Amino acid sequence: MLELLPAPPADPLWDLAAAYAADPRPERLNLVLGVYRDHTGATPVMAAVREAEIRLAERSASKEYRGLSGNTAFNRAMLTMVLGGSDGTDGPAGRATAVQTVAGTGALRLLADLIRVTRPGTTVWISDPAYVNHRPILEAAGLTVRTYAWPGMLDDLRAARRDDVVLLQGCCHNPTGVDPSPETWEALADLACRNGWMPFVDLAYHGLGDGLEADLWATRMLAARVPEMLIAVSCSKNFGLYSDRTGCAVVLGPSRTALRHVETALQNAARTLYSMPPEHGAAVVTTILEDDGLRAAWRAELDVMRGRITANRADLTAHLGALGREDEALALARQKGMFSTLPLGPEQMRRLRDEFAVYGTTSGRINIAGIPAHRIPCLARGIAAVLEQPYAVAG
């Protein structure tokens, strides 16, 4: 039976990561995976996280099972952070419920399962291009997927029907780095209210674009205006908890009463997928957000990370402009967050890898947060060099 299993498709991101690891060149540069790196190329543990871990170790709390919803204090803290208010019970948070998940990916899958159970036959719209895992997660849950252009999504989304679901990235779009203007976000809210489709917001990079509050504005605005909404929240990037797999699935309804069965449905889905989420990361985040000093320290560190990403993009933009690539530099300058998409096709990205030891995805996506500052001039020269040659493969 097992020998009849057809060869599954390879994961292109992890294939590139493996190729990078096997590359003997000391100057090789990994801009594939979405992790923050400091000026030394390391992915640091945030000081606020380290202090929270020390406090947790000193408490020596029990490692007994949590409930299927995970850490309930963490869930309340997530509702407060994402939706605003004072304690997760007022404003839009007062008509929301949340469960802890295995990172943002787990939140996406749990919410996809909820859609399948509550809205059989639903179509979920995703951006084109989209985060590479959006379509596989949704289709694995048995959902039908359609695409809308990104940017310029309004015309396509006028075709979204009542009870469809539209997956939107709340900020710092992956892979393009291009976000809607506030006016476009307001127009999306108008369209959702008028046509009856439900927003499904993926929040993975809040705090790394324009600042935490600014990056959460669109999500909070939608939550205040639409009757129903789904939100998948990740703590991987803005808390640096990549391997601790910490996230949250949030559902908003017309009222808390209308959601009386939602948490149970999410718990049932979690039970069949992984039973309970890991406690450590959620305990770390809760410790930080419930302590004024740690929360302030975390916000300051997050601002430093955002400042480094912004400086990297500005420096790369300046070097590309100085090399005569003004149009590409201007496009890059309009992007924000951890990722940017270069105007390069697959063959040009292969050349960038082979000739300049720079690893990005074949779609042209690079991790701006992963560039050591001293490598930016070399990266700019490599991009300019491959731009001189026409596309060998259609991009």
Secondary structure, DSSP 4 states (H G I P E B T S, - for coil): -GGGPPPPPP-HHHHHHHHHHH---TT-EE-SS-----TTS--PPPHHHHHHHHHHHHHT---PPPBTTB-HHHHHHHHHHHH-SSSSSSGGGGGEEEEEEEHHHHHHHHHHHHHHHHSTT-EEEEEES--TTHHHHHHHTT-EEEEEESS--HHHHTTPPTT-EEEEESSS-TTT-----HHHHHHHHHHHHHH--EEEEEES-TTSSS-HHHHHHHHHHHHHH-S-EEEEEE-TTTS--GGG-EEEEEEE-SSTGGGTTHHHHHHHHHHHHTSS--SHHHHHHHHHHTSHHHHHHHHHHHHHHHHHHHHHHHHHHHHHHHTT-HHHHHHHHT--SSEEE-S--HHHHHHHHHHH-EE--TTSEEEGGG--GGGHHHHHHHHHHHHTSPPSS--
